Amino acid sequence: MDISKAIAAMKQKPEFAQNVGMLLVHNGVVRAWSRQSHDQVEYLDVRPDQKKVEEIRQEFLQREGIFDIVIEAKEGRFLPGDDLLFMIVAGDIRENVKPALADLLDRIKAEAITKKEIVTA
């Protein structure tokens, strides 16, 4: 996803200016080390459930103050430094947008993405 282009497209939607005071972006990348063991990561296999991603996105679009959400969850084998997950949450005020992004990220990672880390000990 080209973040700048995605934001520009979002800004073209009717009612954007009347409903959006904040955009938050998440760009998840592959870490070079494992969260659990701190071993070196060779690669990461990722399998998102795109249907579940969309179900969660639709749920979060119903939250107070949320205008739009764009999510791109990539699938395949990725090396450290590679982009994995993009999310843009647009809404009215930070008290609505910040928790929406945090909760959305946690839900997507817990419910819609399966990953397998291949490490060197």
C-alpha positions as CSV (number, residue, x, y, z in Angstrom):
1,M,0.0,0.0,0.0
2,D,1.2,3.5,-0.8
3,I,0.1,5.3,2.4
4,S,0.2,8.8,0.7
5,K,-2.0,7.6,-2.1
6,A,-4.4,5.8,0.2
7,I,-4.8,8.9,2.3
8,A,-5.3,11.1,-0.8
9,A,-8.0,8.7,-2.0
10,M,-9.7,8.8,1.4
11,K,-9.6,12.6,1.4
12,Q,-11.6,12.6,-1.9
13,K,-14.6,10.9,-0.2
14,P,-17.6,13.1,0.3
15,E,-17.9,14.4,3.8
16,F,-14.3,13.8,4.6
17,A,-13.5,17.4,5.7
18,Q,-16.7,17.5,7.8
19,N,-15.9,14.3,9.7
20,V,-12.2,13.9,10.0
21,G,-9.9,15.6,12.4
22,M,-7.3,12.8,12.7
23,L,-5.8,10.0,10.6
24,L,-3.7,7.4,12.3
25,V,-1.5,4.9,10.3
26,H,-0.1,1.6,11.3
27,N,2.7,0.1,9.2
28,G,3.7,-3.3,10.7
29,V,7.0,-4.7,9.6
30,V,8.9,-8.0,10.2
31,R,11.2,-7.6,13.2
32,A,14.7,-9.1,12.9
33,W,14.3,-10.8,16.3
34,S,11.7,-13.0,17.8
35,R,9.4,-11.5,20.5
36,Q,9.5,-14.6,22.6
37,S,13.2,-15.8,22.4
38,H,15.0,-12.8,20.8
39,D,16.5,-15.2,18.3
40,Q,17.3,-13.9,14.9
41,V,14.3,-14.2,12.5
42,E,15.1,-15.6,9.1
43,Y,11.6,-15.1,7.7
44,L,8.0,-15.0,8.6
45,D,5.2,-16.9,6.9
46,V,1.9,-14.9,7.2
47,R,-1.6,-16.0,6.3
48,P,-4.4,-13.4,6.9
49,D,-8.0,-14.4,6.8
50,Q,-9.2,-11.6,4.5
51,K,-12.9,-12.3,5.2
52,K,-12.3,-11.9,9.0
53,V,-10.2,-8.8,8.4
54,E,-13.2,-7.3,6.5
55,E,-15.7,-8.4,9.2
56,I,-13.6,-6.7,11.9
57,R,-13.2,-3.6,9.7
58,Q,-16.9,-3.3,9.3
59,E,-17.5,-3.7,13.0
60,F,-15.1,-0.8,13.8
61,L,-16.6,1.4,11.2
62,Q,-19.6,1.5,13.5
63,R,-17.7,3.0,16.3
64,E,-18.5,6.6,17.4
65,G,-16.5,9.1,15.4
66,I,-14.9,6.7,12.9
67,F,-15.3,7.9,9.3
68,D,-13.2,5.3,7.3
69,I,-10.8,2.5,7.8
70,V,-8.4,1.0,5.2
71,I,-6.6,-2.2,5.9
72,E,-4.1,-4.2,3.8
73,A,-2.9,-7.5,5.3
74,K,-0.3,-9.1,3.1
75,E,0.1,-12.8,2.6
76,G,3.2,-14.8,2.0
77,R,6.8,-15.2,3.1
78,F,8.5,-12.0,4.4
79,L,12.0,-11.1,5.5
80,P,13.0,-8.7,8.3
81,G,12.2,-5.2,7.4
82,D,9.4,-6.2,5.0
83,D,6.0,-4.5,5.3
84,L,3.2,-6.8,6.6
85,L,0.2,-4.9,7.7
86,F,-1.1,-1.4,6.8
87,M,-4.0,0.2,8.6
88,I,-5.4,3.8,8.3
89,V,-8.1,4.9,10.7
90,A,-9.8,8.2,10.0
91,G,-12.2,9.9,12.5
92,D,-13.3,13.0,14.3
93,I,-11.2,13.4,17.4
94,R,-8.3,11.6,19.0
95,E,-10.4,10.2,21.9
96,N,-12.2,8.2,19.3
97,V,-9.5,7.5,16.8
98,K,-6.6,6.4,19.0
99,P,-8.4,3.7,20.9
100,A,-10.1,2.5,17.6
101,L,-6.7,2.0,16.0
102,A,-5.2,0.2,19.1
103,D,-8.3,-2.1,19.5
104,L,-8.5,-2.7,15.7
105,L,-4.8,-3.7,15.6
106,D,-5.1,-6.1,18.5
107,R,-8.3,-7.7,17.1
108,I,-6.8,-8.1,13.6
109,K,-3.6,-9.7,14.9
110,A,-5.4,-12.0,17.4
111,E,-8.3,-13.1,15.2
112,A,-7.4,-12.7,11.5
113,I,-3.7,-13.3,11.0
114,T,-1.8,-16.5,11.4
115,K,2.0,-16.3,11.3
116,K,5.0,-18.7,11.7
117,E,8.3,-17.3,12.6
118,I,11.4,-19.1,11.3
119,V,14.4,-18.3,13.6
120,T,18.1,-19.2,13.9
121,A,19.0,-20.1,17.5
